[in-house]
Amino acid sequence: MYKILAADDEGIVLDSLKFIIEKEYGDQCVLQTAKTGRSAIELAESFRPDIAIMDIQMPGINGIDAMREMRAENKNTVFIVMSAYDKFDYAQQAMQLGVKEYITKPMDRKKVIEAINRAMSQVSIDKEKRSNDLMVREKLETVIPILENGMIYNILLSDQYQDLENYKNLLDIPYDYGFVTVLISGEKQEGIHLTNAIGTGVVLQKNYNEIRSDIKGAFAESIVGGTMANKIAIFVPTQNDRLEYNERIQLIEKCRTLVKNMKNKYGVMLRMGIGPVCSLNDMNTSYKDSLKALRLSTGSIAHADDLQVSVEYDKDYPMNLENNLFNAVGRGDVSAATDYAERFYDWMVERDSEDLMSLRLKVLEFVIRAETAVYREGGTTYHYDSRKDYLPTVMSASDVDSIKEWYLSKISESTRDIIEHLDKSDKDITIAKEYIEKNYTSNISLDDVSRIVNISPYYFSKVFKEETGENFIDYLTNLRINRAKELLLEGTLSMKEICNEIGYSDPNYFSRTFKKNVGVSPTEYKEGKGQ
């Protein structure tokens, strides 16, 4: 159904248009008419036509001005201009309004129908595009909160940042810095604590969509996590790596207003902790500091920068280098870890090459910190006496180059240990395959092999198939069948001896298995010489 508005000051023209449209399109169209520019504008407001056929010369408001007013109200109307005045200036003004159809009077029935057909086609295309856009928008409205919650959980609350760039692109995060603020709820405040966390957490969950909209209203670019008991973590991107004093004051006032409005709206006590601005790679620090701020203040709003919850560093201290170094160690990137470690070391030497004691202490701190990261990953054994030579080694080093050599080797070693842990599945499967190849002639089982690598049979089976592309039984069977082929072609052993040689105790079962996998029986294979 197409809604058409026809505007012309000549009644005979409107009657002609009505006759043509009703005869050609029947029930496909609903037609409304107007004789002045003003009445066309007023009618368009309520009728909202898909197509408007407009005469340029009408009393009062002319057709061009009327179209301009109608376009402001409805950007989707397709205009067909009609005039006895075939002048370029009129056509030019009409084109500026997006008019693509221009009909001259007296009207030609065929040209009118052709113009309306083209306009209908454009309307259908526009409607389909709007429908698709709305469908995409509807899907995004469902997906984006899930992505935002994923970013908060997987990046802000953990130590792994593999998906950071993906989140930045998917959520259109414009900057590389930001801060985390945490909203917590309770029934009433007792000191720094809020009571009935569970009950008010239910209120947060029940009203989550509205609360999320409230937060987005205050911080348009914010990433809002889901409810965690009585907490909601929020990441707010910032362009710079720190907030100026006035910016911090404005932020606190904005949070104060937000908390006050939501408290009245949802009937629960609310507090907000605000962490310091950090790089995206260090957002969990901002999160932790926002919680510290809440523990150190009884106010409804607590900003970490006001309470000095985090360590202050010398202005020239390369905190980004330090963070990048340990992020590289944590993900097992030897090249990046060594590069950042060397750059940090060069900064220390440049700062004071004579202060060997501070250099030694910092080197020891970083090496032990990197090794601690390895221990936390698991998959290695901690030895109480493994570091007993560290202090003597760095103390006996008499120049910056020898200290550097030891330091870089230890950082590299720790990072490689991380890789080995991350590659543990590959190592386990290699050990398993070696065991199978040595013992396939025996009656080995999945339980036997999984016990060798100290993994549960369920998990081993899953990892084995992921790494080899075959399940355990198929892998073992193929190994045995391939060896059987070799023995059959050699022709020195009986069928029973071949069965025993490859781990089958029942010749009949071996024969069935062989034929199922090869397509012929063992005897036929032997006679055909493998063909």
Backbone torsions as a table, in degrees:
resi	resn	phi	psi	omega
1	MET	NA	123.3	179.4
2	TYR	-110.4	134.8	176.9
3	LYS	-97.9	120.4	-177.1
4	ILE	-118.3	133.1	174.1
5	LEU	-113.1	128.6	177.2
6	ALA	-115.7	126.3	-177.6
7	ALA	-124.2	118.8	178.3
8	ASP	-159.8	143.4	-178.1
9	ASP	-81.8	-4.9	179.1
10	GLU	-101.5	118.7	-178.7
11	GLY	-60.3	-35.7	-177.8
12	ILE	-66.0	-31.8	178.5
13	VAL	-68.8	-43.7	179.7
14	LEU	-64.2	-40.5	178.3
15	ASP	-63.2	-39.9	179.5
16	SER	-64.7	-43.8	178.7
17	LEU	-61.9	-43.0	-179.7
18	LYS	-61.1	-42.8	-179.7
19	PHE	-63.6	-47.0	-178.8
20	ILE	-62.1	-46.4	-175.9
21	ILE	-68.2	-44.1	-179.0
22	GLU	-66.2	-38.9	-179.2
23	LYS	-70.6	-39.7	-175.2
24	GLU	-81.0	-37.8	-170.1
25	TYR	-114.8	-16.7	177.0
26	GLY	54.7	-127.0	-176.0
27	ASP	-76.2	-0.2	179.1
28	GLN	-69.9	-21.2	-172.7
29	CYS	-128.7	149.5	168.9
30	VAL	-115.8	123.8	-174.6
31	LEU	-111.4	132.6	170.9
32	GLN	-124.1	147.0	-176.5
33	THR	-125.8	156.0	177.7
34	ALA	-145.5	148.0	-177.1
35	LYS	-107.3	-5.1	177.9
36	THR	-135.8	162.2	177.2
37	GLY	-64.1	-39.6	-179.6
38	ARG	-63.3	-46.3	-179.1
39	SER	-67.0	-30.5	176.6
40	ALA	-65.1	-42.8	179.0
41	ILE	-62.4	-47.9	-177.7
42	GLU	-64.8	-40.2	-179.9
43	LEU	-66.8	-39.4	-178.5
44	ALA	-63.2	-31.5	-179.4
45	GLU	-61.9	-38.4	-179.1
46	SER	-95.1	-35.7	-175.3
47	PHE	-80.4	-33.7	-179.2
48	ARG	47.7	71.3	-174.7
49	PRO	-69.9	148.6	170.8
50	ASP	-77.0	-37.9	-178.3
51	ILE	-130.5	135.4	176.6
52	ALA	-125.7	120.5	176.9
53	ILE	-97.9	112.6	-168.3
54	MET	-118.7	128.9	169.9
55	ASP	-80.5	139.8	-178.4
56	ILE	-75.2	-45.0	-175.6
57	GLN	-94.8	101.3	176.0
58	MET	-132.8	153.7	-179.3
59	PRO	-65.8	147.0	-179.2
60	GLY	77.0	-120.4	178.4
61	ILE	-74.6	119.8	-177.5
62	ASN	-75.0	174.7	-174.4
63	GLY	-64.7	-37.1	-179.7
64	ILE	-63.9	-48.5	-179.9
65	ASP	-65.9	-37.4	178.2
66	ALA	-63.0	-42.4	179.0
67	MET	-64.0	-37.3	179.9
68	ARG	-62.9	-42.0	178.0
69	GLU	-67.0	-42.5	-179.6
70	MET	-66.4	-37.5	179.3
71	ARG	-64.4	-35.6	179.3
72	ALA	-63.6	-32.1	-178.3
73	GLU	-87.3	-33.6	-176.7
74	ASN	-140.8	102.0	-176.4
75	LYS	-75.8	-6.5	-174.1
76	ASN	-99.0	-8.0	179.6
77	THR	-65.3	134.1	175.7
78	VAL	-96.9	121.7	-176.4
79	PHE	-96.7	139.8	168.9
80	ILE	-118.4	117.6	-178.6
81	VAL	-90.1	138.0	-177.7
82	MET	-135.0	126.8	-179.0
83	SER	-161.3	150.6	173.4
84	ALA	-79.8	-13.3	-176.5
85	TYR	-98.6	90.6	-177.4
86	ASP	-83.2	72.4	-176.4
87	LYS	-112.3	146.0	-175.6
88	PHE	-64.7	-37.6	-176.5
89	ASP	-65.4	-35.5	176.3
90	TYR	-66.3	-45.4	-179.9
91	ALA	-61.6	-38.9	-179.6
92	GLN	-64.4	-44.8	178.1
93	GLN	-64.0	-38.2	179.6
94	ALA	-65.1	-40.3	179.7
95	MET	-63.4	-34.5	178.3
96	GLN	-64.7	-23.1	178.1
97	LEU	-92.4	5.8	177.6
98	GLY	88.0	14.1	-179.8
99	VAL	-77.8	128.8	-179.7
100	LYS	-113.2	-12.7	-178.2
101	GLU	-113.8	128.5	-177.7
102	TYR	-134.9	112.8	-177.1
103	ILE	-112.9	134.5	178.1
104	THR	-98.5	149.2	174.2
105	LYS	-88.1	153.0	-5.1
106	PRO	-67.2	148.1	-174.1
107	MET	-69.1	141.1	171.2
108	ASP	-104.3	119.8	-174.7
109	ARG	-52.9	-43.9	-178.4
110	LYS	-62.5	-43.5	-179.1
111	LYS	-67.7	-36.1	177.8
112	VAL	-62.5	-46.2	-179.0
113	ILE	-64.6	-41.4	179.1
114	GLU	-62.2	-42.0	179.9
115	ALA	-65.4	-43.4	179.5
116	ILE	-65.2	-39.7	178.4
117	ASN	-60.3	-43.8	179.2
118	ARG	-65.6	-38.6	178.6
119	ALA	-65.1	-42.3	177.9
120	MET	-60.8	-41.9	178.5
121	SER	-60.5	-41.7	179.0
122	GLN	-65.8	-40.0	178.2
123	VAL	-61.0	-44.4	-179.4
124	SER	-63.3	-41.9	178.2
125	ILE	-62.3	-45.3	-179.3
126	ASP	-63.4	-41.3	-179.7
127	LYS	-64.9	-41.8	179.2
128	GLU	-64.3	-40.3	178.9
129	LYS	-63.9	-44.0	179.4
130	ARG	-63.4	-39.3	178.8
131	SER	-63.3	-43.3	178.6
132	ASN	-65.5	-40.4	178.6
133	ASP	-62.0	-42.5	178.7
134	LEU	-65.5	-37.2	179.0
135	MET	-65.0	-43.7	178.0
136	VAL	-63.1	-43.6	179.9
137	ARG	-62.3	-40.5	179.0
138	GLU	-62.7	-42.3	178.3
139	LYS	-65.5	-41.0	179.5
140	LEU	-63.4	-37.5	179.1
141	GLU	-61.4	-26.5	177.8
142	THR	-85.0	-40.6	-173.3
143	VAL	-78.7	-40.8	-172.9
144	ILE	-58.5	-45.2	176.4
145	PRO	-58.3	-34.5	178.1
146	ILE	-66.6	-43.9	178.0
147	LEU	-63.2	-42.8	-179.8
148	GLU	-62.7	-43.8	178.3
149	ASN	-63.8	-37.7	177.1
150	GLY	-62.8	-40.3	178.8
151	MET	-65.3	-45.3	179.4
152	ILE	-60.2	-45.4	-175.7
153	TYR	-72.3	-47.7	-172.3
154	ASN	-83.7	-21.5	-178.1
155	ILE	-110.1	-51.1	-176.1
156	LEU	-72.4	-31.2	-173.1
157	LEU	-106.3	11.1	178.5
158	SER	-136.7	-179.3	-178.8
159	ASP	-104.1	8.1	-176.8
160	GLN	-110.2	134.7	-174.9
161	TYR	-129.8	30.5	-175.9
162	GLN	-61.9	-31.5	-174.4
163	ASP	-96.9	14.3	-173.5
164	LEU	-58.5	-48.5	-178.4
165	GLU	-64.4	-37.8	177.8
166	ASN	-61.9	-45.6	178.3
167	TYR	-62.5	-41.8	179.8
168	LYS	-58.0	-44.6	-178.3
169	ASN	-72.0	-46.3	-177.2
170	LEU	-64.9	-37.6	-176.9
171	LEU	-98.8	4.1	176.6
172	ASP	55.1	47.7	177.9
173	ILE	-77.1	120.1	-169.8
174	PRO	-83.4	-18.2	-171.7
175	TYR	-127.0	166.9	179.8
176	ASP	-100.1	6.6	178.9
177	TYR	-129.9	167.2	178.1
178	GLY	172.9	180.0	176.7
179	PHE	-137.1	161.4	177.5
180	VAL	-111.4	134.4	172.0
181	THR	-120.4	141.5	-177.5
182	VAL	-116.5	126.3	176.9
183	LEU	-99.2	124.0	178.0
184	ILE	-122.9	149.5	-175.8
185	SER	-121.9	157.6	176.4
186	GLY	-165.9	174.2	-179.5
187	GLU	-83.1	-45.8	175.3
188	LYS	-151.5	160.8	-175.8
189	GLN	-99.3	130.6	174.5
190	GLU	-125.3	99.2	-174.0
191	GLY	69.3	-123.9	178.6
192	ILE	-92.7	-4.6	-174.6
193	HIS	-100.4	150.6	173.0
194	LEU	-110.8	132.1	-176.9
195	THR	-83.0	165.0	176.9
196	ASN	52.9	53.7	-179.5
197	ALA	-61.4	-40.8	-176.9
198	ILE	-66.2	-46.5	-178.2
199	GLY	-62.2	-45.1	-179.3
200	THR	-75.3	-23.5	173.4
201	GLY	-63.1	-35.5	175.8
202	VAL	-62.9	-38.0	178.0
203	VAL	-64.0	-43.0	177.6
204	LEU	-59.8	-45.4	-178.5
205	GLN	-64.4	-43.0	-178.1
206	LYS	-63.1	-37.3	-176.6
207	ASN	-105.9	22.0	-170.9
208	TYR	-56.7	-46.3	-176.5
209	ASN	-60.3	-41.7	177.8
210	GLU	-68.0	-41.6	179.5
211	ILE	-62.5	-41.5	178.2
212	ARG	-60.7	-41.2	177.4
213	SER	-64.9	-38.9	177.4
214	ASP	-61.4	-43.7	-179.4
215	ILE	-66.1	-42.7	178.6
216	LYS	-63.7	-31.6	177.1
217	GLY	-65.5	-34.5	179.1
218	ALA	-82.9	-38.5	-178.6
219	PHE	-128.7	92.4	-171.2
220	ALA	-59.6	-36.0	-175.1
221	GLU	-95.2	9.5	-174.7
222	SER	-70.0	154.3	173.2
223	ILE	-110.0	118.0	-171.3
224	VAL	-107.0	123.3	177.7
225	GLY	-80.8	172.7	176.8
226	GLY	-79.3	175.8	179.7
227	THR	-76.7	134.3	175.9
228	MET	-122.6	97.1	-171.5
229	ALA	58.5	-113.1	179.9
230	ASN	-108.2	26.4	-177.3
231	LYS	-123.8	148.2	168.4
232	ILE	-132.4	121.5	178.4
233	ALA	-93.8	138.3	-175.7
234	ILE	-130.6	129.9	175.4
235	PHE	-104.4	129.1	179.9
236	VAL	-119.2	113.7	179.4
237	PRO	-68.0	146.1	174.9
238	THR	-132.9	151.1	-177.5
239	GLN	-74.5	-35.7	-175.3
240	ASN	-108.3	166.4	-176.1
241	ASP	-85.2	5.1	175.3
242	ARG	-158.8	158.0	175.9
243	LEU	-98.1	132.9	172.9
244	GLU	-69.0	163.4	-175.8
245	TYR	-55.1	-49.1	-177.8
246	ASN	-63.7	-35.8	178.0
247	GLU	-64.9	-38.5	179.1
248	ARG	-65.4	-41.4	179.0
249	ILE	-62.9	-44.1	179.6
250	GLN	-63.6	-39.4	178.9
251	LEU	-62.7	-45.3	-179.1
252	ILE	-63.0	-41.1	179.3
253	GLU	-66.1	-38.1	178.5
254	LYS	-64.1	-42.4	178.7
255	CYS	-67.1	-37.9	179.3
256	ARG	-62.1	-43.6	179.2
257	THR	-65.3	-42.8	-180.0
258	LEU	-61.0	-47.3	-179.4
259	VAL	-63.1	-43.2	-179.6
260	LYS	-61.4	-46.0	-178.7
261	ASN	-65.3	-41.6	-179.1
262	MET	-71.6	-33.6	177.0
263	LYS	-60.1	-46.0	178.9
264	ASN	-67.4	-34.9	-175.3
265	LYS	-74.5	-40.0	-173.0
266	TYR	-108.5	-5.9	173.8
267	GLY	70.6	28.8	176.8
268	VAL	-128.8	155.0	174.9
269	MET	-75.5	134.6	-178.7
270	LEU	-131.6	144.7	173.0
271	ARG	-133.8	153.9	177.8
272	MET	-130.1	128.7	171.4
273	GLY	-103.2	136.9	-176.9
274	ILE	-119.3	122.3	178.9
275	GLY	-85.0	168.6	179.4
276	PRO	-74.6	161.2	174.5
277	VAL	-69.1	131.5	178.9
278	CYS	-136.9	168.6	171.7
279	SER	-71.0	160.0	-178.5
280	LEU	-58.6	-31.8	-179.9
281	ASN	-70.4	-11.9	-175.3
282	ASP	-122.9	28.9	-175.6
283	MET	-66.2	-28.1	-179.9
284	ASN	-67.6	-23.4	173.6
285	THR	-65.8	-43.7	178.2
286	SER	-63.0	-39.3	178.2
287	TYR	-62.3	-48.7	-179.0
288	LYS	-62.8	-38.5	-180.0
289	ASP	-70.4	-29.5	176.5
290	SER	-65.9	-37.1	176.9
291	LEU	-70.7	-37.8	176.3
292	LYS	-61.3	-40.6	-179.8
293	ALA	-59.8	-40.7	178.6
294	LEU	-65.4	-32.8	179.6
295	ARG	-75.1	-21.0	-176.1
296	LEU	-100.4	0.1	-177.3
297	SER	-138.8	149.8	176.6
298	THR	-101.0	-2.1	-178.2
299	GLY	-72.3	165.1	178.9
300	SER	-71.0	-27.1	177.5
301	ILE	-122.6	129.7	179.5
302	ALA	-131.6	116.9	-179.9
303	HIS	-102.4	129.6	-176.6
304	ALA	-59.0	-34.7	-178.6
305	ASP	-68.1	-26.5	177.5
306	ASP	-76.3	-27.8	-171.8
307	LEU	-104.4	-3.5	179.2
308	GLN	51.0	54.7	-178.7
309	VAL	-79.3	-19.4	-178.1
310	SER	-109.5	164.9	-178.5
311	VAL	-69.5	136.5	173.3
312	GLU	-90.2	139.3	-179.7
313	TYR	-117.1	158.5	171.3
314	ASP	-53.9	148.2	-175.2
315	LYS	-59.9	-31.9	-177.8
316	ASP	-93.2	3.8	-177.6
317	TYR	-67.3	125.1	-174.9
318	PRO	-80.5	73.2	-177.4
319	MET	-60.6	-36.7	179.5
320	ASN	-63.4	-38.9	177.5
321	LEU	-62.3	-44.1	179.6
322	GLU	-61.7	-47.4	179.9
323	ASN	-62.7	-43.6	-179.9
324	ASN	-63.8	-37.2	178.8
325	LEU	-59.0	-50.6	-174.2
326	PHE	-78.6	-23.3	170.5
327	ASN	-66.9	-39.8	178.5
328	ALA	-66.4	-40.5	176.1
329	VAL	-60.4	-46.0	-176.7
330	GLY	-62.5	-29.8	179.7
331	ARG	-98.2	5.0	175.3
332	GLY	74.5	28.3	-179.5
333	ASP	-94.6	92.8	-173.9
334	VAL	-62.0	-45.5	-177.6
335	SER	-60.0	-49.1	-178.5
336	ALA	-67.2	-42.1	-179.1
337	ALA	-61.3	-44.2	179.4
338	THR	-64.4	-40.0	179.9
339	ASP	-64.0	-49.4	179.7
340	TYR	-64.5	-38.4	179.0
341	ALA	-62.7	-42.1	-179.6
342	GLU	-67.5	-40.5	179.7
343	ARG	-65.9	-38.0	177.9
344	PHE	-66.8	-41.1	179.5
345	TYR	-62.1	-43.2	179.0
346	ASP	-61.4	-35.9	177.2
347	TRP	-63.9	-43.8	179.9
348	MET	-61.5	-43.3	-179.5
349	VAL	-66.2	-41.8	179.2
350	GLU	-64.4	-33.9	-179.0
351	ARG	-68.0	-44.4	178.3
352	ASP	-165.1	94.7	-177.0
353	SER	-71.4	-14.6	-179.0
354	GLU	-88.4	-17.5	-176.7
355	ASP	-86.3	74.0	-176.9
356	LEU	-68.6	-29.3	-178.5
357	MET	-66.3	-46.4	177.7
358	SER	-63.0	-36.7	178.8
359	LEU	-63.4	-46.4	179.4
360	ARG	-60.7	-44.8	-177.6
361	LEU	-64.6	-41.8	-179.4
362	LYS	-67.3	-39.5	177.4
363	VAL	-61.1	-45.9	177.5
364	LEU	-60.8	-42.5	179.7
365	GLU	-59.1	-47.2	-177.3
366	PHE	-68.3	-39.9	-179.5
367	VAL	-64.5	-46.1	179.5
368	ILE	-65.6	-37.3	178.6
369	ARG	-65.0	-40.7	178.6
370	ALA	-65.8	-41.1	178.8
371	GLU	-66.8	-34.7	176.7
372	THR	-62.2	-37.7	177.2
373	ALA	-61.6	-36.9	177.8
374	VAL	-64.9	-46.1	-179.0
375	TYR	-62.0	-37.1	-179.6
376	ARG	-66.7	-30.3	179.1
377	GLU	-69.6	-22.1	-177.4
378	GLY	81.4	-176.7	177.6
379	GLY	76.9	8.6	177.5
380	THR	-138.8	169.2	-177.4
381	THR	-113.1	129.9	177.6
382	TYR	-86.7	128.2	176.9
383	HIS	-113.0	123.8	-175.8
384	TYR	-55.5	-38.4	-174.0
385	ASP	-99.1	13.7	-173.9
386	SER	-70.8	-16.5	-177.0
387	ARG	-110.4	13.0	-172.0
388	LYS	-64.3	-21.5	179.8
389	ASP	-95.5	-1.1	-176.6
390	TYR	-61.9	-53.4	-177.1
391	LEU	-62.5	-48.6	177.4
392	PRO	-58.0	-36.8	-178.2
393	THR	-64.6	-49.8	-177.8
394	VAL	-71.8	-30.4	179.2
395	MET	-72.0	-31.0	-179.7
396	SER	-82.0	-16.1	177.3
397	ALA	-70.2	121.9	-171.1
398	SER	-97.9	-5.1	-179.8
399	ASP	-142.5	165.1	-175.0
400	VAL	-65.5	-30.0	-177.5
401	ASP	-69.7	-41.7	-179.5
402	SER	-69.7	-37.2	175.7
403	ILE	-63.3	-42.5	-178.7
404	LYS	-62.6	-42.8	-178.8
405	GLU	-59.8	-45.8	179.6
406	TRP	-64.9	-44.4	-178.4
407	TYR	-60.1	-50.7	-177.8
408	LEU	-65.8	-36.1	179.2
409	SER	-64.8	-39.3	-179.3
410	LYS	-70.6	-39.9	177.4
411	ILE	-63.2	-44.4	179.0
412	SER	-62.7	-41.7	179.9
413	GLU	-62.5	-44.0	179.0
414	SER	-63.7	-41.3	-179.3
415	THR	-65.2	-38.0	177.1
416	ARG	-66.4	-35.3	176.8
417	ASP	-62.3	-36.7	176.0
418	ILE	-62.5	-43.8	179.6
419	ILE	-60.1	-43.9	-178.9
420	GLU	-60.5	-38.2	177.7
421	HIS	-67.9	-42.7	179.9
422	LEU	-64.9	-29.3	180.0
423	ASP	-94.9	16.9	-176.0
424	LYS	-58.0	-36.9	-179.9
425	SER	-60.0	-43.3	178.6
426	ASP	-60.5	-44.5	-179.3
427	LYS	-64.4	-41.9	-179.8
428	ASP	-61.7	-42.3	-178.7
429	ILE	-68.7	-37.2	176.6
430	THR	-60.9	-45.9	178.0
431	ILE	-61.6	-42.4	-179.1
432	ALA	-63.2	-44.1	-179.1
433	LYS	-65.0	-39.4	177.1
434	GLU	-62.7	-41.0	179.1
435	TYR	-64.6	-43.7	-179.5
436	ILE	-62.3	-44.1	-177.7
437	GLU	-65.2	-30.4	179.4
438	LYS	-82.0	-23.5	-170.7
439	ASN	-124.0	11.7	-176.5
440	TYR	-66.8	-17.6	178.6
441	THR	-75.3	-11.6	177.0
442	SER	-97.3	173.2	-180.0
443	ASN	-85.6	68.6	-177.1
444	ILE	-86.8	154.5	-178.4
445	SER	-128.1	171.8	176.0
446	LEU	-58.2	-41.3	179.3
447	ASP	-61.1	-40.0	-179.9
448	ASP	-61.5	-46.3	-175.8
449	VAL	-71.2	-42.5	-179.6
450	SER	-64.0	-31.0	178.2
451	ARG	-67.5	-35.4	179.8
452	ILE	-60.6	-40.2	-178.4
453	VAL	-95.8	4.5	175.1
454	ASN	60.4	44.5	178.0
455	ILE	-128.9	146.2	178.8
456	SER	-62.0	145.3	-179.1
457	PRO	-54.4	-39.2	-179.2
458	TYR	-61.8	-49.7	-177.5
459	TYR	-69.9	-39.7	179.2
460	PHE	-60.2	-42.9	179.9
461	SER	-59.5	-42.1	-179.5
462	LYS	-65.2	-49.3	-178.0
463	VAL	-65.8	-40.0	-179.0
464	PHE	-59.0	-44.1	-179.4
465	LYS	-69.0	-37.9	178.3
466	GLU	-62.7	-38.1	-175.5
467	GLU	-83.1	-34.8	-174.4
468	THR	-104.9	-19.2	-176.6
469	GLY	84.0	-1.7	179.0
470	GLU	-129.8	151.0	171.9
471	ASN	-78.5	168.3	-172.4
472	PHE	-58.7	-46.5	-177.1
473	ILE	-61.9	-45.3	-179.8
474	ASP	-63.5	-40.8	-180.0
475	TYR	-62.3	-47.2	-179.5
476	LEU	-64.2	-43.3	-180.0
477	THR	-62.0	-45.8	-179.8
478	ASN	-62.2	-38.7	178.1
479	LEU	-61.6	-45.7	-179.5
480	ARG	-67.5	-42.8	-178.4
481	ILE	-64.9	-41.5	179.5
482	ASN	-62.8	-38.7	177.1
483	ARG	-69.0	-36.2	177.8
484	ALA	-62.6	-40.1	178.1
485	LYS	-58.0	-45.3	-179.8
486	GLU	-61.3	-45.5	-177.9
487	LEU	-67.5	-36.9	178.7
488	LEU	-63.8	-41.8	-178.9
489	LEU	-71.9	-28.3	176.4
490	GLU	-67.8	-37.3	173.8
491	GLY	72.8	17.9	-177.9
492	THR	-97.2	-14.5	-176.1
493	LEU	-115.4	150.3	175.3
494	SER	-76.0	168.2	-179.5
495	MET	-60.6	-40.4	-180.0
496	LYS	-65.4	-40.1	179.6
497	GLU	-66.3	-37.6	177.8
498	ILE	-63.9	-42.3	177.6
499	CYS	-56.9	-49.3	-180.0
500	ASN	-63.1	-35.7	-177.1
501	GLU	-66.0	-31.3	-175.4
502	ILE	-108.2	7.6	171.7
503	GLY	98.3	11.2	177.2
504	TYR	-105.2	130.2	179.8
505	SER	-93.5	-18.9	-176.4
506	ASP	-112.9	110.0	-179.3
507	PRO	-58.6	-36.2	180.0
508	ASN	-64.9	-42.7	178.5
509	TYR	-64.9	-40.3	178.0
510	PHE	-60.4	-44.5	-178.0
511	SER	-61.9	-43.3	179.4
512	ARG	-64.6	-43.0	-179.0
513	THR	-64.8	-41.7	-179.9
514	PHE	-61.7	-47.4	-177.5
515	LYS	-65.9	-36.3	179.1
516	LYS	-63.7	-36.1	-175.9
517	ASN	-90.2	-32.6	-174.3
518	VAL	-102.3	-27.7	180.0
519	GLY	101.2	-14.1	176.8
520	VAL	-134.5	162.5	178.9
521	SER	-74.3	162.9	177.0
522	PRO	-55.3	-41.7	-179.7
523	THR	-63.8	-45.7	179.0
524	GLU	-63.0	-37.1	178.5
525	TYR	-64.7	-43.7	-178.8
526	LYS	-64.3	-43.0	-178.7
527	GLU	-68.8	-33.4	-179.7
528	GLY	-86.5	2.6	-179.7
529	LYS	54.9	40.6	175.1
530	GLY	84.8	2.3	-178.6
531	GLN	-89.5	NA	NA
